[in-house]
C-alpha cells in the first residue's frame, strides 16, 4: 500500500539530503535505512531487528520492497 504523508518544507529538504547521503533510490528506502541504523544503536528488545540478526540490511530492504509490491497488486 502506498501512502502519501504531509511534511514541512524543511523536513523535505532534510529527507532529500539523507536520501543522497545514504544513496537510497527512494524516500521510503532512505527512511527504512535510517530506522534500521537507529535500531542497531539501541536495544533490540521488542523490535523486529532480533529476527534479522544474520540478514544484511540490503536483503531486509529487498524483502520489504517485495512485500510492498505484492500488496499494491489487485
mmCIF file of the N, C-alpha and C atoms, coordinates in Angstrom:
data_MODEL
# 
_entry.id   MODEL 
# 
loop_
_atom_site.group_PDB 
_atom_site.id 
_atom_site.type_symbol 
_atom_site.label_atom_id 
_atom_site.label_alt_id 
_atom_site.label_comp_id 
_atom_site.label_asym_id 
_atom_site.label_entity_id 
_atom_site.label_seq_id 
_atom_site.pdbx_PDB_ins_code 
_atom_site.Cartn_x 
_atom_site.Cartn_y 
_atom_site.Cartn_z 
_atom_site.occupancy 
_atom_site.B_iso_or_equiv 
_atom_site.pdbx_formal_charge 
_atom_site.auth_seq_id 
_atom_site.auth_comp_id 
_atom_site.auth_asym_id 
_atom_site.auth_atom_id 
_atom_site.pdbx_PDB_model_num 
ATOM 1   N N  . UNK A 1 1  ? 0.842  -1.171  0.000  1.00 0.00 ? 1  UNK A N  1 
ATOM 2   C CA . UNK A 1 1  ? 0.000  0.000   0.000  1.00 0.00 ? 1  UNK A CA 1 
ATOM 3   C C  . UNK A 1 1  ? 0.892  1.242   0.000  1.00 0.00 ? 1  UNK A C  1 
ATOM 4   N N  . UNK A 1 2  ? 0.655  2.132   -0.878 1.00 0.00 ? 2  UNK A N  1 
ATOM 5   C CA . UNK A 1 2  ? 1.390  3.387   -0.939 1.00 0.00 ? 2  UNK A CA 1 
ATOM 6   C C  . UNK A 1 2  ? 0.584  4.445   -0.205 1.00 0.00 ? 2  UNK A C  1 
ATOM 7   N N  . UNK A 1 3  ? 1.259  5.239   0.617  1.00 0.00 ? 3  UNK A N  1 
ATOM 8   C CA . UNK A 1 3  ? 0.604  6.264   1.417  1.00 0.00 ? 3  UNK A CA 1 
ATOM 9   C C  . UNK A 1 3  ? 1.294  7.599   1.182  1.00 0.00 ? 3  UNK A C  1 
ATOM 10  N N  . UNK A 1 4  ? 0.512  8.643   1.119  1.00 0.00 ? 4  UNK A N  1 
ATOM 11  C CA . UNK A 1 4  ? 1.045  9.987   1.000  1.00 0.00 ? 4  UNK A CA 1 
ATOM 12  C C  . UNK A 1 4  ? 1.075  10.604  2.389  1.00 0.00 ? 4  UNK A C  1 
ATOM 13  N N  . UNK A 1 5  ? 2.206  11.240  2.722  1.00 0.00 ? 5  UNK A N  1 
ATOM 14  C CA . UNK A 1 5  ? 2.298  11.915  4.014  1.00 0.00 ? 5  UNK A CA 1 
ATOM 15  C C  . UNK A 1 5  ? 2.632  13.382  3.792  1.00 0.00 ? 5  UNK A C  1 
ATOM 16  N N  . UNK A 1 6  ? 2.183  14.213  4.684  1.00 0.00 ? 6  UNK A N  1 
ATOM 17  C CA . UNK A 1 6  ? 2.435  15.638  4.597  1.00 0.00 ? 6  UNK A CA 1 
ATOM 18  C C  . UNK A 1 6  ? 3.617  15.984  5.485  1.00 0.00 ? 6  UNK A C  1 
ATOM 19  N N  . UNK A 1 7  ? 4.620  16.660  4.905  1.00 0.00 ? 7  UNK A N  1 
ATOM 20  C CA . UNK A 1 7  ? 5.784  17.083  5.679  1.00 0.00 ? 7  UNK A CA 1 
ATOM 21  C C  . UNK A 1 7  ? 6.071  18.548  5.406  1.00 0.00 ? 7  UNK A C  1 
ATOM 22  N N  . UNK A 1 8  ? 6.681  19.172  6.366  1.00 0.00 ? 8  UNK A N  1 
ATOM 23  C CA . UNK A 1 8  ? 7.106  20.563  6.261  1.00 0.00 ? 8  UNK A CA 1 
ATOM 24  C C  . UNK A 1 8  ? 8.189  20.671  5.172  1.00 0.00 ? 8  UNK A C  1 
ATOM 25  N N  . UNK A 1 9  ? 8.348  21.841  4.579  1.00 0.00 ? 9  UNK A N  1 
ATOM 26  C CA . UNK A 1 9  ? 9.356  22.046  3.532  1.00 0.00 ? 9  UNK A CA 1 
ATOM 27  C C  . UNK A 1 9  ? 10.773 21.773  4.055  1.00 0.00 ? 9  UNK A C  1 
ATOM 28  N N  . UNK A 1 10 ? 11.039 22.164  5.293  1.00 0.00 ? 10 UNK A N  1 
ATOM 29  C CA . UNK A 1 10 ? 12.353 21.903  5.893  1.00 0.00 ? 10 UNK A CA 1 
ATOM 30  C C  . UNK A 1 10 ? 12.606 20.401  6.034  1.00 0.00 ? 10 UNK A C  1 
ATOM 31  N N  . UNK A 1 11 ? 11.560 19.678  6.393  1.00 0.00 ? 11 UNK A N  1 
ATOM 32  C CA . UNK A 1 11 ? 11.678 18.228  6.530  1.00 0.00 ? 11 UNK A CA 1 
ATOM 33  C C  . UNK A 1 11 ? 11.953 17.585  5.176  1.00 0.00 ? 11 UNK A C  1 
ATOM 34  N N  . UNK A 1 12 ? 11.313 18.070  4.145  1.00 0.00 ? 12 UNK A N  1 
ATOM 35  C CA . UNK A 1 12 ? 11.545 17.544  2.801  1.00 0.00 ? 12 UNK A CA 1 
ATOM 36  C C  . UNK A 1 12 ? 12.991 17.769  2.374  1.00 0.00 ? 12 UNK A C  1 
ATOM 37  N N  . UNK A 1 13 ? 13.524 18.956  2.631  1.00 0.00 ? 13 UNK A N  1 
ATOM 38  C CA . UNK A 1 13 ? 14.922 19.229  2.293  1.00 0.00 ? 13 UNK A CA 1 
ATOM 39  C C  . UNK A 1 13 ? 15.865 18.318  3.068  1.00 0.00 ? 13 UNK A C  1 
ATOM 40  N N  . UNK A 1 14 ? 15.563 18.099  4.336  1.00 0.00 ? 14 UNK A N  1 
ATOM 41  C CA . UNK A 1 14 ? 16.368 17.201  5.152  1.00 0.00 ? 14 UNK A CA 1 
ATOM 42  C C  . UNK A 1 14 ? 16.294 15.777  4.611  1.00 0.00 ? 14 UNK A C  1 
ATOM 43  N N  . UNK A 1 15 ? 15.106 15.343  4.247  1.00 0.00 ? 15 UNK A N  1 
ATOM 44  C CA . UNK A 1 15 ? 14.919 13.998  3.708  1.00 0.00 ? 15 UNK A CA 1 
ATOM 45  C C  . UNK A 1 15 ? 15.652 13.818  2.378  1.00 0.00 ? 15 UNK A C  1 
ATOM 46  N N  . UNK A 1 16 ? 15.654 14.848  1.549  1.00 0.00 ? 16 UNK A N  1 
ATOM 47  C CA . UNK A 1 16 ? 16.403 14.795  0.281  1.00 0.00 ? 16 UNK A CA 1 
ATOM 48  C C  . UNK A 1 16 ? 17.899 14.615  0.539  1.00 0.00 ? 16 UNK A C  1 
ATOM 49  N N  . UNK A 1 17 ? 18.407 15.347  1.528  1.00 0.00 ? 17 UNK A N  1 
ATOM 50  C CA . UNK A 1 17 ? 19.826 15.244  1.883  1.00 0.00 ? 17 UNK A CA 1 
ATOM 51  C C  . UNK A 1 17 ? 20.159 13.851  2.402  1.00 0.00 ? 17 UNK A C  1 
ATOM 52  N N  . UNK A 1 18 ? 19.314 13.335  3.267  1.00 0.00 ? 18 UNK A N  1 
ATOM 53  C CA . UNK A 1 18 ? 19.524 11.994  3.816  1.00 0.00 ? 18 UNK A CA 1 
ATOM 54  C C  . UNK A 1 18 ? 19.482 10.951  2.702  1.00 0.00 ? 18 UNK A C  1 
ATOM 55  N N  . UNK A 1 19 ? 18.543 11.100  1.795  1.00 0.00 ? 19 UNK A N  1 
ATOM 56  C CA . UNK A 1 19 ? 18.415 10.165  0.665  1.00 0.00 ? 19 UNK A CA 1 
ATOM 57  C C  . UNK A 1 19 ? 19.713 10.135  -0.150 1.00 0.00 ? 19 UNK A C  1 
ATOM 58  N N  . UNK A 1 20 ? 20.273 11.294  -0.418 1.00 0.00 ? 20 UNK A N  1 
ATOM 59  C CA . UNK A 1 20 ? 21.527 11.375  -1.177 1.00 0.00 ? 20 UNK A CA 1 
ATOM 60  C C  . UNK A 1 20 ? 22.679 10.764  -0.392 1.00 0.00 ? 20 UNK A C  1 
ATOM 61  N N  . UNK A 1 21 ? 22.791 11.109  0.892  1.00 0.00 ? 21 UNK A N  1 
ATOM 62  C CA . UNK A 1 21 ? 23.885 10.602  1.722  1.00 0.00 ? 21 UNK A CA 1 
ATOM 63  C C  . UNK A 1 21 ? 23.857 9.079   1.850  1.00 0.00 ? 21 UNK A C  1 
ATOM 64  N N  . UNK A 1 22 ? 22.663 8.522   1.945  1.00 0.00 ? 22 UNK A N  1 
ATOM 65  C CA . UNK A 1 22 ? 22.527 7.077   2.098  1.00 0.00 ? 22 UNK A CA 1 
ATOM 66  C C  . UNK A 1 22 ? 22.496 6.349   0.748  1.00 0.00 ? 22 UNK A C  1 
ATOM 67  N N  . UNK A 1 23 ? 22.537 7.139   -0.330 1.00 0.00 ? 23 UNK A N  1 
ATOM 68  C CA . UNK A 1 23 ? 22.475 6.585   -1.689 1.00 0.00 ? 23 UNK A CA 1 
ATOM 69  C C  . UNK A 1 23 ? 21.245 5.689   -1.858 1.00 0.00 ? 23 UNK A C  1 
ATOM 70  N N  . UNK A 1 24 ? 20.128 6.176   -1.349 1.00 0.00 ? 24 UNK A N  1 
ATOM 71  C CA . UNK A 1 24 ? 18.866 5.447   -1.426 1.00 0.00 ? 24 UNK A CA 1 
ATOM 72  C C  . UNK A 1 24 ? 18.170 5.787   -2.744 1.00 0.00 ? 24 UNK A C  1 
ATOM 73  N N  . UNK A 1 25 ? 17.439 4.831   -3.273 1.00 0.00 ? 25 UNK A N  1 
ATOM 74  C CA . UNK A 1 25 ? 16.745 5.042   -4.545 1.00 0.00 ? 25 UNK A CA 1 
ATOM 75  C C  . UNK A 1 25 ? 15.388 5.727   -4.357 1.00 0.00 ? 25 UNK A C  1 
ATOM 76  N N  . UNK A 1 26 ? 14.906 5.784   -3.107 1.00 0.00 ? 26 UNK A N  1 
ATOM 77  C CA . UNK A 1 26 ? 13.616 6.423   -2.839 1.00 0.00 ? 26 UNK A CA 1 
ATOM 78  C C  . UNK A 1 26 ? 13.611 6.973   -1.414 1.00 0.00 ? 26 UNK A C  1 
ATOM 79  N N  . UNK A 1 27 ? 12.625 7.803   -1.121 1.00 0.00 ? 27 UNK A N  1 
ATOM 80  C CA . UNK A 1 27 ? 12.486 8.315   0.246  1.00 0.00 ? 27 UNK A CA 1 
ATOM 81  C C  . UNK A 1 27 ? 12.141 7.162   1.195  1.00 0.00 ? 27 UNK A C  1 
ATOM 82  N N  . UNK A 1 28 ? 11.332 6.243   0.716  1.00 0.00 ? 28 UNK A N  1 
ATOM 83  C CA . UNK A 1 28 ? 10.957 5.081   1.510  1.00 0.00 ? 28 UNK A CA 1 
ATOM 84  C C  . UNK A 1 28 ? 12.198 4.298   1.928  1.00 0.00 ? 28 UNK A C  1 
ATOM 85  N N  . UNK A 1 29 ? 13.093 4.067   0.989  1.00 0.00 ? 29 UNK A N  1 
ATOM 86  C CA . UNK A 1 29 ? 14.325 3.343   1.285  1.00 0.00 ? 29 UNK A CA 1 
ATOM 87  C C  . UNK A 1 29 ? 15.200 4.124   2.266  1.00 0.00 ? 29 UNK A C  1 
ATOM 88  N N  . UNK A 1 30 ? 15.272 5.426   2.099  1.00 0.00 ? 30 UNK A N  1 
ATOM 89  C CA . UNK A 1 30 ? 16.073 6.266   2.997  1.00 0.00 ? 30 UNK A CA 1 
ATOM 90  C C  . UNK A 1 30 ? 15.534 6.195   4.422  1.00 0.00 ? 30 UNK A C  1 
ATOM 91  N N  . UNK A 1 31 ? 14.228 6.279   4.573  1.00 0.00 ? 31 UNK A N  1 
ATOM 92  C CA . UNK A 1 31 ? 13.616 6.212   5.900  1.00 0.00 ? 31 UNK A CA 1 
ATOM 93  C C  . UNK A 1 31 ? 13.863 4.844   6.529  1.00 0.00 ? 31 UNK A C  1 
ATOM 94  N N  . UNK A 1 32 ? 13.730 3.801   5.736  1.00 0.00 ? 32 UNK A N  1 
ATOM 95  C CA . UNK A 1 32 ? 13.959 2.446   6.236  1.00 0.00 ? 32 UNK A CA 1 
ATOM 96  C C  . UNK A 1 32 ? 15.407 2.265   6.679  1.00 0.00 ? 32 UNK A C  1 
ATOM 97  N N  . UNK A 1 33 ? 16.347 2.763   5.882  1.00 0.00 ? 33 UNK A N  1 
ATOM 98  C CA . UNK A 1 33 ? 17.767 2.663   6.241  1.00 0.00 ? 33 UNK A CA 1 
ATOM 99  C C  . UNK A 1 33 ? 18.046 3.401   7.543  1.00 0.00 ? 33 UNK A C  1 
ATOM 100 N N  . UNK A 1 34 ? 17.479 4.592   7.678  1.00 0.00 ? 34 UNK A N  1 
ATOM 101 C CA . UNK A 1 34 ? 17.651 5.365   8.913  1.00 0.00 ? 34 UNK A CA 1 
ATOM 102 C C  . UNK A 1 34 ? 17.094 4.609   10.118 1.00 0.00 ? 34 UNK A C  1 
ATOM 103 N N  . UNK A 1 35 ? 15.917 4.058   9.955  1.00 0.00 ? 35 UNK A N  1 
ATOM 104 C CA . UNK A 1 35 ? 15.284 3.329   11.052 1.00 0.00 ? 35 UNK A CA 1 
ATOM 105 C C  . UNK A 1 35 ? 16.110 2.110   11.443 1.00 0.00 ? 35 UNK A C  1 
ATOM 106 N N  . UNK A 1 36 ? 16.632 1.403   10.473 1.00 0.00 ? 36 UNK A N  1 
ATOM 107 C CA . UNK A 1 36 ? 17.441 0.217   10.760 1.00 0.00 ? 36 UNK A CA 1 
ATOM 108 C C  . UNK A 1 36 ? 18.736 0.608   11.474 1.00 0.00 ? 36 UNK A C  1 
ATOM 109 N N  . UNK A 1 37 ? 19.363 1.696   11.062 1.00 0.00 ? 37 UNK A N  1 
ATOM 110 C CA . UNK A 1 37 ? 20.577 2.161   11.739 1.00 0.00 ? 37 UNK A CA 1 
ATOM 111 C C  . UNK A 1 37 ? 20.274 2.515   13.189 1.00 0.00 ? 37 UNK A C  1 
ATOM 112 N N  . UNK A 1 38 ? 19.166 3.177   13.401 1.00 0.00 ? 38 UNK A N  1 
ATOM 113 C CA . UNK A 1 38 ? 18.783 3.581   14.759 1.00 0.00 ? 38 UNK A CA 1 
ATOM 114 C C  . UNK A 1 38 ? 18.511 2.359   15.622 1.00 0.00 ? 38 UNK A C  1 
ATOM 115 N N  . UNK A 1 39 ? 17.879 1.357   15.066 1.00 0.00 ? 39 UNK A N  1 
ATOM 116 C CA . UNK A 1 39 ? 17.564 0.145   15.808 1.00 0.00 ? 39 UNK A CA 1 
ATOM 117 C C  . UNK A 1 39 ? 18.839 -0.567  16.257 1.00 0.00 ? 39 UNK A C  1 
ATOM 118 N N  . UNK A 1 40 ? 19.893 -0.492  15.466 1.00 0.00 ? 40 UNK A N  1 
ATOM 119 C CA . UNK A 1 40 ? 21.147 -1.148  15.819 1.00 0.00 ? 40 UNK A CA 1 
ATOM 120 C C  . UNK A 1 40 ? 21.819 -0.458  16.997 1.00 0.00 ? 40 UNK A C  1 
ATOM 121 N N  . UNK A 1 41 ? 21.572 0.836   17.189 1.00 0.00 ? 41 UNK A N  1 
ATOM 122 C CA . UNK A 1 41 ? 22.226 1.608   18.238 1.00 0.00 ? 41 UNK A CA 1 
ATOM 123 C C  . UNK A 1 41 ? 21.580 1.408   19.607 1.00 0.00 ? 41 UNK A C  1 
ATOM 124 N N  . UNK A 1 42 ? 20.314 1.075   19.634 1.00 0.00 ? 42 UNK A N  1 
ATOM 125 C CA . UNK A 1 42 ? 19.646 0.896   20.920 1.00 0.00 ? 42 UNK A CA 1 
ATOM 126 C C  . UNK A 1 42 ? 19.290 -0.573  21.116 1.00 0.00 ? 42 UNK A C  1 
ATOM 127 N N  . UNK A 1 43 ? 18.647 -0.872  22.176 1.00 0.00 ? 43 UNK A N  1 
ATOM 128 C CA . UNK A 1 43 ? 18.280 -2.250  22.497 1.00 0.00 ? 43 UNK A CA 1 
ATOM 129 C C  . UNK A 1 43 ? 17.420 -2.854  21.398 1.00 0.00 ? 43 UNK A C  1 
ATOM 130 N N  . UNK A 1 44 ? 17.686 -4.099  21.102 1.00 0.00 ? 44 UNK A N  1 
ATOM 131 C CA . UNK A 1 44 ? 16.909 -4.803  20.087 1.00 0.00 ? 44 UNK A CA 1 
ATOM 132 C C  . UNK A 1 44 ? 15.625 -5.399  20.675 1.00 0.00 ? 44 UNK A C  1 
ATOM 133 N N  . UNK A 1 45 ? 15.473 -5.368  21.988 1.00 0.00 ? 45 UNK A N  1 
ATOM 134 C CA . UNK A 1 45 ? 14.312 -5.969  22.640 1.00 0.00 ? 45 UNK A CA 1 
ATOM 135 C C  . UNK A 1 45 ? 13.026 -5.329  22.130 1.00 0.00 ? 45 UNK A C  1 
ATOM 136 N N  . UNK A 1 46 ? 12.079 -6.166  21.762 1.00 0.00 ? 46 UNK A N  1 
ATOM 137 C CA . UNK A 1 46 ? 10.787 -5.665  21.322 1.00 0.00 ? 46 UNK A CA 1 
ATOM 138 C C  . UNK A 1 46 ? 10.760 -5.160  19.896 1.00 0.00 ? 46 UNK A C  1 
ATOM 139 N N  . UNK A 1 47 ? 11.808 -5.379  19.115 1.00 0.00 ? 47 UNK A N  1 
ATOM 140 C CA . UNK A 1 47 ? 11.819 -4.909  17.733 1.00 0.00 ? 47 UNK A CA 1 
ATOM 141 C C  . UNK A 1 47 ? 11.962 -6.086  16.782 1.00 0.00 ? 47 UNK A C  1 
ATOM 142 N N  . UNK A 1 48 ? 11.706 -5.850  15.523 1.00 0.00 ? 48 UNK A N  1 
ATOM 143 C CA . UNK A 1 48 ? 11.856 -6.890  14.508 1.00 0.00 ? 48 UNK A CA 1 
ATOM 144 C C  . UNK A 1 48 ? 13.315 -7.198  14.217 1.00 0.00 ? 48 UNK A C  1 
ATOM 145 N N  . UNK A 1 49 ? 14.215 -6.311  14.591 1.00 0.00 ? 49 UNK A N  1 
ATOM 146 C CA . UNK A 1 49 ? 15.634 -6.500  14.278 1.00 0.00 ? 49 UNK A CA 1 
ATOM 147 C C  . UNK A 1 49 ? 16.175 -7.813  14.836 1.00 0.00 ? 49 UNK A C  1 
ATOM 148 N N  . UNK A 1 50 ? 15.657 -8.263  15.951 1.00 0.00 ? 50 UNK A N  1 
ATOM 149 C CA . UNK A 1 50 ? 16.168 -9.503  16.537 1.00 0.00 ? 50 UNK A CA 1 
ATOM 150 C C  . UNK A 1 50 ? 15.908 -10.704 15.625 1.00 0.00 ? 50 UNK A C  1 
ATOM 151 N N  . UNK A 1 51 ? 14.925 -10.602 14.737 1.00 0.00 ? 51 UNK A N  1 
ATOM 152 C CA . UNK A 1 51 ? 14.639 -11.691 13.805 1.00 0.00 ? 51 UNK A CA 1 
ATOM 153 C C  . UNK A 1 51 ? 15.550 -11.652 12.583 1.00 0.00 ? 51 UNK A C  1 
ATOM 154 N N  . UNK A 1 52 ? 16.266 -10.561 12.412 1.00 0.00 ? 52 UNK A N  1 
ATOM 155 C CA . UNK A 1 52 ? 17.110 -10.363 11.237 1.00 0.00 ? 52 UNK A CA 1 
ATOM 156 C C  . UNK A 1 52 ? 18.592 -10.280 11.591 1.00 0.00 ? 52 UNK A C  1 
ATOM 157 N N  . UNK A 1 53 ? 19.018 -10.873 12.681 1.00 0.00 ? 53 UNK A N  1 
ATOM 158 C CA . UNK A 1 53 ? 20.399 -10.770 13.139 1.00 0.00 ? 53 UNK A CA 1 
ATOM 159 C C  . UNK A 1 53 ? 21.413 -11.186 12.080 1.00 0.00 ? 53 UNK A C  1 
ATOM 160 N N  . UNK A 1 54 ? 21.116 -12.249 11.340 1.00 0.00 ? 54 UNK A N  1 
ATOM 161 C CA . UNK A 1 54 ? 22.066 -12.777 10.358 1.00 0.00 ? 54 UNK A CA 1 
ATOM 162 C C  . UNK A 1 54 ? 21.713 -12.375 8.928  1.00 0.00 ? 54 UNK A C  1 
ATOM 163 N N  . UNK A 1 55 ? 20.932 -11.333 8.780  1.00 0.00 ? 55 UNK A N  1 
ATOM 164 C CA . UNK A 1 55 ? 20.494 -10.868 7.472  1.00 0.00 ? 55 UNK A CA 1 
ATOM 165 C C  . UNK A 1 55 ? 21.036 -9.471  7.233  1.00 0.00 ? 55 UNK A C  1 
ATOM 166 N N  . UNK A 1 56 ? 21.541 -9.233  6.023  1.00 0.00 ? 56 UNK A N  1 
ATOM 167 C CA . UNK A 1 56 ? 22.086 -7.910  5.712  1.00 0.00 ? 56 UNK A CA 1 
ATOM 168 C C  . UNK A 1 56 ? 20.957 -6.903  5.523  1.00 0.00 ? 56 UNK A C  1 
ATOM 169 N N  . UNK A 1 57 ? 21.283 -5.637  5.695  1.00 0.00 ? 57 UNK A N  1 
ATOM 170 C CA . UNK A 1 57 ? 20.309 -4.570  5.508  1.00 0.00 ? 57 UNK A CA 1 
ATOM 171 C C  . UNK A 1 57 ? 19.756 -4.588  4.089  1.00 0.00 ? 57 UNK A C  1 
ATOM 172 N N  . UNK A 1 58 ? 20.624 -4.868  3.130  1.00 0.00 ? 58 UNK A N  1 
ATOM 173 C CA . UNK A 1 58 ? 20.207 -4.913  1.726  1.00 0.00 ? 58 UNK A CA 1 
ATOM 174 C C  . UNK A 1 58 ? 19.147 -6.002  1.508  1.00 0.00 ? 58 UNK A C  1 
ATOM 175 N N  . UNK A 1 59 ? 19.351 -7.162  2.114  1.00 0.00 ? 59 UNK A N  1 
ATOM 176 C CA . UNK A 1 59 ? 18.381 -8.256  1.986  1.00 0.00 ? 59 UNK A CA 1 
ATOM 177 C C  . UNK A 1 59 ? 17.047 -7.902  2.647  1.00 0.00 ? 59 UNK A C  1 
ATOM 178 N N  . UNK A 1 60 ? 17.127 -7.257  3.805  1.00 0.00 ? 60 UNK A N  1 
ATOM 179 C CA . UNK A 1 60 ? 15.914 -6.856  4.511  1.00 0.00 ? 60 UNK A CA 1 
ATOM 180 C C  . UNK A 1 60 ? 15.120 -5.860  3.676  1.00 0.00 ? 60 UNK A C  1 
ATOM 181 N N  . UNK A 1 61 ? 15.815 -4.860  3.138  1.00 0.00 ? 61 UNK A N  1 
ATOM 182 C CA . UNK A 1 61 ? 15.150 -3.853  2.308  1.00 0.00 ? 61 UNK A CA 1 
ATOM 183 C C  . UNK A 1 61 ? 14.503 -4.486  1.089  1.00 0.00 ? 61 UNK A C  1 
ATOM 184 N N  . UNK A 1 62 ? 15.206 -5.413  0.450  1.00 0.00 ? 62 UNK A N  1 
ATOM 185 C CA . UNK A 1 62 ? 14.669 -6.080  -0.734 1.00 0.00 ? 62 UNK A CA 1 
ATOM 186 C C  . UNK A 1 62 ? 13.399 -6.854  -0.379 1.00 0.00 ? 62 UNK A C  1 
ATOM 187 N N  . UNK A 1 63 ? 13.434 -7.559  0.743  1.00 0.00 ? 63 UNK A N  1 
ATOM 188 C CA . UNK A 1 63 ? 12.268 -8.313  1.183  1.00 0.00 ? 63 UNK A CA 1 
ATOM 189 C C  . UNK A 1 63 ? 11.085 -7.396  1.475  1.00 0.00 ? 63 UNK A C  1 
ATOM 190 N N  . UNK A 1 64 ? 11.344 -6.282  2.169  1.00 0.00 ? 64 UNK A N  1 
ATOM 191 C CA . UNK A 1 64 ? 10.278 -5.324  2.469  1.00 0.00 ? 64 UNK A CA 1 
ATOM 192 C C  . UNK A 1 64 ? 9.696  -4.709  1.203  1.00 0.00 ? 64 UNK A C  1 
ATOM 193 N N  . UNK A 1 65 ? 10.553 -4.380  0.243  1.00 0.00 ? 65 UNK A N  1 
ATOM 194 C CA . UNK A 1 65 ? 10.077 -3.804  -1.015 1.00 0.00 ? 65 UNK A CA 1 
ATOM 195 C C  . UNK A 1 65 ? 9.239  -4.808  -1.792 1.00 0.00 ? 65 UNK A C  1 
ATOM 196 N N  . UNK A 1 66 ? 9.660  -6.067  -1.794 1.00 0.00 ? 66 UNK A N  1 
ATOM 197 C CA . UNK A 1 66 ? 8.882  -7.107  -2.478 1.00 0.00 ? 66 UNK A CA 1 
ATOM 198 C C  . UNK A 1 66 ? 7.514  -7.279  -1.845 1.00 0.00 ? 66 UNK A C  1 
ATOM 199 N N  . UNK A 1 67 ? 7.471  -7.252  -0.519 1.00 0.00 ? 67 UNK A N  1 
ATOM 200 C CA . UNK A 1 67 ? 6.194  -7.358  0.182  1.00 0.00 ? 67 UNK A CA 1 
ATOM 201 C C  . UNK A 1 67 ? 5.291  -6.180  -0.151 1.00 0.00 ? 67 UNK A C  1 
ATOM 202 N N  . UNK A 1 68 ? 5.875  -4.978  -0.207 1.00 0.00 ? 68 UNK A N  1 
ATOM 203 C CA . UNK A 1 68 ? 5.093  -3.789  -0.540 1.00 0.00 ? 68 UNK A CA 1 
ATOM 204 C C  . UNK A 1 68 ? 4.522  -3.906  -1.948 1.00 0.00 ? 68 UNK A C  1 
ATOM 205 N N  . UNK A 1 69 ? 5.354  -4.359  -2.878 1.00 0.00 ? 69 UNK A N  1 
ATOM 206 C CA . UNK A 1 69 ? 4.884  -4.515  -4.271 1.00 0.00 ? 69 UNK A CA 1 
ATOM 207 C C  . UNK A 1 69 ? 3.746  -5.526  -4.367 1.00 0.00 ? 69 UNK A C  1 
ATOM 208 N N  . UNK A 1 70 ? 3.828  -6.613  -3.608 1.00 0.00 ? 70 UNK A N  1 
ATOM 209 C CA . UNK A 1 70 ? 2.777  -7.626  -3.619 1.00 0.00 ? 70 UNK A CA 1 
ATOM 210 C C  . UNK A 1 70 ? 1.463  -7.035  -3.125 1.00 0.00 ? 70 UNK A C  1 
ATOM 211 N N  . UNK A 1 71 ? 1.529  -6.206  -2.098 1.00 0.00 ? 71 UNK A N  1 
ATOM 212 C CA . UNK A 1 71 ? 0.305  -5.639  -1.526 1.00 0.00 ? 71 UNK A CA 1 
ATOM 213 C C  . UNK A 1 71 ? -0.299 -4.564  -2.437 1.00 0.00 ? 71 UNK A C  1 
ATOM 214 N N  . UNK A 1 72 ? 0.492  -4.010  -3.353 1.00 0.00 ? 72 UNK A N  1 
ATOM 215 C CA . UNK A 1 72 ? -0.016 -2.996  -4.279 1.00 0.00 ? 72 UNK A CA 1 
ATOM 216 C C  . UNK A 1 72 ? -0.790 -3.606  -5.433 1.00 0.00 ? 72 UNK A C  1 
ATOM 217 N N  . UNK A 1 73 ? -0.628 -4.912  -5.617 1.00 0.00 ? 73 UNK A N  1 
ATOM 218 C CA . UNK A 1 73 ? -1.317 -5.584  -6.728 1.00 0.00 ? 73 UNK A CA 1 
ATOM 219 C C  . UNK A 1 73 ? -2.741 -5.918  -6.334 1.00 0.00 ? 73 UNK A C  1 
ATOM 220 N N  . UNK A 1 74 ? -3.580 -6.030  -7.311 1.00 0.00 ? 74 UNK A N  1 
ATOM 221 C CA . UNK A 1 74 ? -5.004 -6.336  -7.043 1.00 0.00 ? 74 UNK A CA 1 
ATOM 222 C C  . UNK A 1 74 ? -5.139 -7.785  -6.733 1.00 0.00 ? 74 UNK A C  1 
# 
